């Protein structure tokens, strides 16, 4: 299948507008609506509350910032930023390449590692740009679904039929998006053993974007960056740190040859990152414990509010409890909502000023949805959850009305 045909097929499979001809290399996905609409009760976002520039400037050395020269940066990223990332994940700075977010990192990695006929194994559901960047590269993508019923836990044995000598890259997120579920280190070790047996030329990419977004005083799991030379990790300051507008992420790459290839690839794509963005991102990471401590307490309190709401809604909604991140995956129960009601549910959300992220965006079903509990202020979250209950009430009342008729 050609690159265009594969992208078109993927777009149709994942919800391209009905009746439209889609000729883009990247599949269309409705998640783009999150950049266009921000309703009062936005439960679709998966970030922590946004940092404000004033927060960063209060932490920065303003005199040094004033003298920042706005010329080109380096293709691999600023030395100060890579040193901060190095200290965070436990690998040398010369193994770090900065990127414009993790989705760009995924694209660069697949574009450099894969050639026509090569394959990538991707765990789904997943963040749509991470999956769709693979389709945009024109590689053959083997999707492996992680199931709500199994709490999105990876069964390594189930991957056997998907792995082969043609596999060049295996991709997963830990914590996962949309569920916030982590993959244990023991499972990753099993996966590496299976890759050595069935896909000896493959690398394992682990997206760790939500790793440090823990709850309360719980410390984050250590990064997998230094665990095995076949592992490449990616992350950003977008989600846990609340700075998606800076567009700064990174890859950790133990192989010096691949590191150089990615540095050259980035130079050809964008020359370098923004020196201002990378300077501010360095401030974020150098003060991350101060930034994260507040957000972890907010996430813990917000998660408690969500748990209380779910107890009251147990007849209509079920969930998979997250390990980390400002997000989780919920599902409308089949006993409360039939398939027709699911369609009505999504149509009802604007009436209640609500936004949710449909499971269909991520490769799951519309009965499932990602709920972000860390984005809204704490005083608005209960109102948003009450609005969600109101939307479900509306749908069920409509169902009952049709049954009477």
C-alpha positions in Angstrom: 0.0 0.0 0.0 1.3 3.5 -0.9 1.9 6.1 1.8 -1.1 8.2 0.6 -3.4 5.1 0.5 -2.3 4.0 3.9 -2.9 7.4 5.4 -6.3 7.7 3.7 -7.3 4.2 5.0 -6.1 5.1 8.5 -8.1 8.4 8.4 -11.3 6.5 7.4 -10.7 3.9 10.0 -10.3 6.5 12.7 -13.1 8.8 11.9 -12.5 11.1 8.9 -15.5 13.2 8.0 -18.1 11.1 6.3 -18.3 11.6 2.6 -15.1 13.5 2.4 -12.1 12.5 0.2 -9.1 12.5 2.4 -5.8 12.9 0.5 -3.5 14.0 3.3 -0.5 11.9 4.4 -1.6 12.3 8.0 -5.0 10.8 9.0 -7.7 13.2 10.0 -8.6 13.1 13.7 -11.2 15.0 15.6 -8.8 15.7 18.4 -7.8 18.8 16.4 -11.0 20.3 17.8 -9.3 20.7 21.1 -7.2 23.5 19.5 -10.3 25.2 18.3 -12.9 24.9 21.1 -12.5 25.4 24.8 -15.9 25.1 26.5 -16.5 26.2 30.1 -16.4 22.6 31.4 -13.4 21.3 29.5 -12.9 17.7 30.7 -11.1 16.7 27.4 -7.7 18.3 28.1 -5.1 16.0 29.6 -2.7 18.6 31.0 -2.2 20.0 34.4 -3.3 23.6 34.9 -1.4 26.0 32.7 1.6 27.7 34.0 1.7 31.5 33.5 4.7 33.3 32.1 4.8 35.4 35.3 5.3 32.1 37.2 8.4 31.4 35.2 9.8 34.9 35.1 9.6 34.9 39.0 11.9 31.8 38.9 14.2 33.0 36.1 17.3 35.2 36.3 15.8 38.2 34.5 19.2 39.9 33.7 20.4 36.7 32.0 17.1 36.4 30.2 17.3 40.0 29.0 20.7 39.3 27.4 19.5 36.2 25.6 20.5 36.5 21.9 17.6 35.4 19.6 19.8 33.7 17.0 19.7 30.1 15.9 20.0 27.4 18.6 21.8 24.1 18.1 20.1 21.1 16.4 20.5 18.9 19.4 19.1 21.5 21.8 20.7 23.8 24.2 23.4 22.4 26.5 21.6 23.8 29.6 18.3 22.2 28.7 19.9 18.8 27.8 21.8 18.9 31.1 18.5 19.5 33.0 16.9 16.6 31.1 19.9 14.5 31.8 19.6 15.0 35.6 15.9 14.2 35.4 16.1 10.9 33.6 19.6 9.6 34.5 21.4 9.5 31.2 24.3 11.7 29.9 23.3 14.9 28.1 25.0 13.7 24.9 22.2 11.1 24.7 19.5 13.8 24.6 18.0 15.5 21.5 15.3 18.1 22.1 12.2 18.2 19.9 9.0 20.2 19.4 6.9 18.0 21.6 6.8 14.2 21.8 4.7 13.8 18.6 7.5 15.3 16.5 9.9 13.0 18.3 7.9 10.0 17.3 7.8 11.2 13.7 11.5 11.9 13.5 12.3 8.5 15.1 10.0 6.5 12.7 11.2 8.5 9.7 14.9 7.8 10.4 14.6 4.2 11.6 12.1 2.9 9.0 12.3 2.3 5.3 9.7 1.0 2.8 8.6 -2.5 3.9 9.5 -1.9 7.5 7.0 -2.3 10.3 6.1 -0.5 13.6 4.1 -2.1 16.4 2.0 0.4 18.3 -0.1 -0.1 21.4 -3.5 1.4 21.2 -5.5 3.3 22.3 -2.9 6.0 22.3 -2.5 9.7 21.8 -3.6 10.2 18.1 -0.6 12.2 16.8 1.8 9.6 18.2 0.0 6.9 16.1 -0.8 9.1 13.1 2.8 10.3 12.8 3.7 6.7 12.0 1.1 6.6 9.3 2.4 9.9 8.0 5.9 8.4 7.7 4.4 5.7 5.4 5.4 2.8 7.5 3.3 -0.3 8.0 1.7 0.0 11.4 0.6 -3.0 13.4 -1.8 -1.8 16.1 -2.1 -3.9 19.2 -5.2 -3.0 21.2 -5.0 -2.7 25.0 -8.5 -3.4 26.4 -10.6 -1.6 28.9 -11.7 -5.0 30.4 -8.0 -5.9 31.0 -7.4 -2.4 32.6 -5.2 -1.6 29.6 -2.4 -3.9 30.8 0.0 -5.2 28.2 0.0 -9.0 27.6 3.4 -9.5 26.1 2.5 -13.0 24.7 -0.2 -11.4 22.6 2.4 -9.4 20.7 4.1 -12.5 19.2 2.1 -12.5 15.9 2.9 -8.8 15.3 6.7 -9.0 15.8 9.0 -10.1 13.0 12.4 -9.3 11.5 10.6 -6.5 9.6 9.8 -4.7 12.9 12.0 -1.7 13.4 10.1 0.0 16.2 7.8 -0.9 19.0 5.9 2.0 20.7 4.1 2.3 24.0 3.3 5.1 26.5 3.8 4.6 30.2 1.7 6.1 31.7 -0.7 5.5 28.8 -2.8 8.1 27.1 -5.9 8.0 27.5 -5.9 5.8 30.7 -3.0 6.9 32.8 -2.0 3.3 33.3 1.7 2.5 33.7 3.5 -0.6 32.3 5.5 -2.3 35.0 9.3 -2.6 34.5 8.9 -6.4 34.7 6.5 -6.3 31.7 9.0 -4.1 29.7 11.7 -6.6 30.5 9.5 -9.4 29.1 8.8 -7.3 26.0 12.5 -6.7 25.4 13.1 -10.5 25.7 10.4 -11.2 23.1 11.8 -8.5 20.8 15.3 -10.1 21.0 13.7 -13.4 19.9 11.3 -12.2 17.2 12.4 -8.7 16.1 16.1 -8.5 16.8 16.5 -5.2 14.8 13.8 -3.3 16.7 14.0 -0.5 19.2 11.5 0.1 21.9 10.1 3.7 22.2 8.5 4.6 25.6 6.6 7.8 25.9 7.1 9.0 29.5 5.2 12.3 29.1 3.0 11.7 32.2 5.6 9.9 34.3 6.2 12.7 36.8 2.5 13.6 37.1 1.9 11.6 40.3 -0.6 12.3 43.1 0.1 13.9 46.5 3.5 12.9 47.9 3.9 9.8 45.8 7.3 9.9 44.0 7.4 9.1 40.2 8.6 5.8 38.9 12.3 6.1 37.6 12.7 6.8 33.9 13.4 3.8 31.7 15.9 5.9 29.7 19.0 4.1 31.2 17.4 0.6 31.5 18.5 -0.9 28.2 20.4 0.3 25.1 17.4 -0.7 22.9 15.1 1.7 24.8 14.5 5.2 23.5 12.3 7.4 25.7 10.4 10.6 24.9 8.7 13.2 27.1 7.9 16.9 27.2 7.0 19.7 29.6 3.5 19.9 28.1 1.4 17.7 30.4 2.7 17.3 34.0 4.4 20.7 34.1 1.6 22.7 32.5 3.6 24.3 29.7 2.3 22.9 26.3 2.7 26.3 24.8 6.5 26.2 25.0 6.5 23.2 22.6 9.5 21.6 24.1 10.1 17.8 24.3 13.0 15.4 24.0 14.3 12.0 23.1 16.9 10.0 25.0 19.0 7.9 22.5 21.7 5.6 23.8 23.0 4.7 20.2 25.4 7.5 19.2 24.9 6.8 15.5 21.2 7.1 15.8 21.5 10.2 18.0 23.5 11.9 15.2 21.0 10.8 12.5 18.2 12.4 14.6 20.2 15.6 15.1 20.7 15.9 11.4 17.0 15.0 10.8 15.9 17.8 13.2 18.3 20.3 11.5 16.7 19.5 8.1 13.2 19.8 9.5 13.3 22.9 11.7 17.1 23.8 11.9 16.8 24.2 15.7 14.3 24.8 18.5 13.4 28.3 19.7 16.2 29.5 21.9 13.6 31.4 24.0 11.4 28.4 24.4 14.4 26.2 25.3 15.6 28.8 27.9 12.2 28.9 29.5 11.9 25.2 29.4 15.2 25.0 31.3 13.8 27.2 34.0 10.8 24.8 34.2 13.0 21.8 34.7 15.5 23.5 37.0 12.5 24.4 39.3 10.3 21.3 38.5 10.0 20.1 42.1 8.5 23.4 43.1 6.2 23.4 40.0 5.2 19.7 40.3 4.7 19.7 44.1 1.7 22.1 43.7 0.3 20.2 40.8 0.6 16.8 42.4 -1.5 18.1 45.4 -4.1 19.6 42.9 -4.2 16.3 41.0 -4.7 14.3 44.2 -7.6 16.5 45.3 -9.1 16.5 41.9 -8.8 12.7 41.7 -10.6 12.4 45.0 -13.5 14.5 43.7 -13.7 12.3 40.6 -13.7 9.1 42.7 -16.6 10.5 44.8 -18.5 11.3 41.7 -17.9 7.9 40.2 -19.2 6.2 43.4 -22.5 8.1 42.9 -22.5 7.2 39.2 -21.6 3.5 39.5 -24.8 2.3 37.8 -24.0 4.3 34.7 -20.2 4.7 34.4 -17.1 2.5 35.0 -13.5 3.5 34.9 -9.9 2.3 35.0 -8.1 4.0 37.9 -4.9 5.8 36.6 -1.4 5.3 38.0 -0.3 8.8 37.1 -1.3 11.7 34.9 -4.1 14.3 34.8 -6.3 11.9 32.9 -8.2 8.6 33.0 -10.5 6.4 30.8 -14.2 6.1 31.6 -16.9 3.9 29.9 -20.6 4.3 29.7 -22.2 1.0 30.8 -24.1 -1.0 28.2 -26.9 -1.6 30.7 -27.5 2.1 31.0 -26.8 3.3 27.4 -27.5 1.4 24.2 -25.6 2.2 21.0 -28.1 4.8 19.9 -27.9 6.5 23.3 -24.1 6.8 22.9 -24.6 8.9 19.7 -27.1 11.1 21.6 -24.7 11.5 24.5 -22.0 13.0 22.3 -24.5 15.3 20.7 -25.8 16.5 24.1 -22.4 17.7 25.4 -22.5 21.2 23.9 -25.9 21.8 25.6 -24.1 21.4 28.9 -21.0 23.4 28.0 -19.0 20.1 28.2 -16.0 18.7 26.3 -14.8 15.1 26.5 -12.3 13.2 24.4 -14.0 10.4 22.6 -12.4 7.0 22.7 -12.7 6.8 18.9 -10.0 9.5 18.7 -7.5 7.1 20.4 -8.5 3.9 18.7 -11.1 2.7 21.1 -14.9 3.0 20.9 -17.2 6.1 21.5 -18.6 4.3 24.6 -15.2 5.1 26.2 -13.8 8.5 26.7 -10.8 10.3 28.2 -11.6 12.5 31.1 -9.0 15.1 32.1 -9.4 15.9 35.8 -6.3 18.2 36.3 -7.0 21.0 33.8 -10.0 22.8 35.4 -9.7 24.8 38.6 -10.8 22.8 41.6 -13.9 24.9 42.2 -15.1 24.3 38.7 -14.4 20.5 38.5 -17.5 19.5 40.6 -19.7 21.7 38.4 -18.2 20.0 35.3 -18.9 16.6 36.8 -22.4 17.7 37.6 -22.9 18.8 34.0 -21.7 15.4 32.9 -24.4 13.8 35.1 -26.9 16.2 33.6 -25.9 15.2 30.0 -26.4 11.5 30.9 -29.8 12.4 32.5 -30.8 14.1 29.3 -30.0 11.1 27.2 -31.7 8.7 29.5 -34.8 10.8 29.7 -34.9 11.0 25.9 -34.6 7.2 25.7 -37.5 6.8 28.1 -39.6 9.2 26.1 -39.0 7.2 22.9 -39.9 4.0 24.7 -43.2 5.4 25.9 -44.0 6.5 22.3 
